[in-house]
Amino acid sequence: MDLRLTGKRALVTGSSSGLGAAIAKALAGEGADVVVHGRDRTRTEAVAGAVRAAGGSAAVAIGDLATDEGADAVAAAALAGGPIDILVNNAGAYPHASWKEATAADWSRTYEINVVSAVRMILRVVPRMHERGWGRVIQIGGGLALQPGADLPHYTATLAARHNLTVSLARELKGTGITANTVAPGAILVDSVQELLTGLAPARGWGETWAEIERNAIEELAPNDMGRMGRPEEIAAAVLYLSGPLADYVTGTTLRVDGGAIRGVH
């Protein structure tokens, strides 16, 4: 299927590794010109280089989106090559702290990184979309926004805020040709997660092979109907759909890609 992304320019924040890198590579594979963003130049350039080696087009934007100065630098680098058609707000932090451990400062810092950073990029990029009467804003949220547990309260609250701002933005963009949507992953297998679970496996009795570890870890920590973790490419596929003209009639929605982890109708 032709997703009609050839010639579109996409900025994927937090794309120097993990899920963001998979999204950037997938967009480039469909013909979009991507801007790879990160705080570490070496890692960011490596992803951009991989995109180019595969025949795609990639530029680089370096900066910390938790600050106005960093957001200015990223926006300037991204827009230097032309307007951005697709903004994917993926950058964020996943701090591990409980209600007893997370301080008020931790809550503020997590909100700054996970929510205000996205707002900064929306304010800097979306006005140019208005000029052309077309655009896409996609937040990467998560199932914990809908079904939070006791753990990671400051993180899950920021996911809920991301979902909420998407709907508000969609209302604001009524009639402009610009859509705003959220992709909500479940548990996703990236390198850091695999390393963590493999390290926990002996003490938890999850098995020795990765197949055993994945199955047992998911059943204990994040059960879903597929019995496994999602792959970054599966989340990227949802982003691809929402990024193109085939999704012109989809806005203000949450597309869950979680193996059925959310137990309810939303």
Stockholm file with secondary structure:
# STOCKHOLM 1.0

chainA/1-266         MDLRLTGKRALVTGSSSGLGAAIAKALAGEGADVVVHGRDRTRTEAVAGAVRAAGGSAAVAIGDLATDEGADAVAAAALAGGPIDILVNNAGAYPHASWKEATAADWSRTYEINVVSAVRMILRVVPRMHERGWGRVIQIGGGLALQPGADLPHYTATLAARHNLTVSLARELKGTGITANTVAPGAILVDSVQELLTGLAPARGWGETWAEIERNAIEELAPNDMGRMGRPEEIAAAVLYLSGPLADYVTGTTLRVDGGAIRGVH
#=GR chainA/1-266 SS CCCCCTTCEEEETTCSSHHHHHHHHHHHHTTCEEEEEESCHHHHHHHHHHHHHTTCEEEEEECCTTSHHHHHHHHHHHHTTSCCSEEEECCCCCCCCCTTTCCHHHHHHHHIIIIIHHHHHHHHHHHHHHHHTCEEEEEECCGGGTSCCSSSHHHHHHHHHHHHHHHHHHHHTTTTTEEEEEEEECSBCCHHHHHHHHHHHHHHTCCSSHHHHHHHHHHHHSCCTTSSCBCHHHHHHHHHHHHSGGGTTCCSCEEEESTTCSCSCC
#=GC SS_cons         CCCCCTTCEEEETTCSSHHHHHHHHHHHHTTCEEEEEESCHHHHHHHHHHHHHTTCEEEEEECCTTSHHHHHHHHHHHHTTSCCSEEEECCCCCCCCCTTTCCHHHHHHHHIIIIIHHHHHHHHHHHHHHHHTCEEEEEECCGGGTSCCSSSHHHHHHHHHHHHHHHHHHHHTTTTTEEEEEEEECSBCCHHHHHHHHHHHHHHTCCSSHHHHHHHHHHHHSCCTTSSCBCHHHHHHHHHHHHSGGGTTCCSCEEEESTTCSCSCC
//
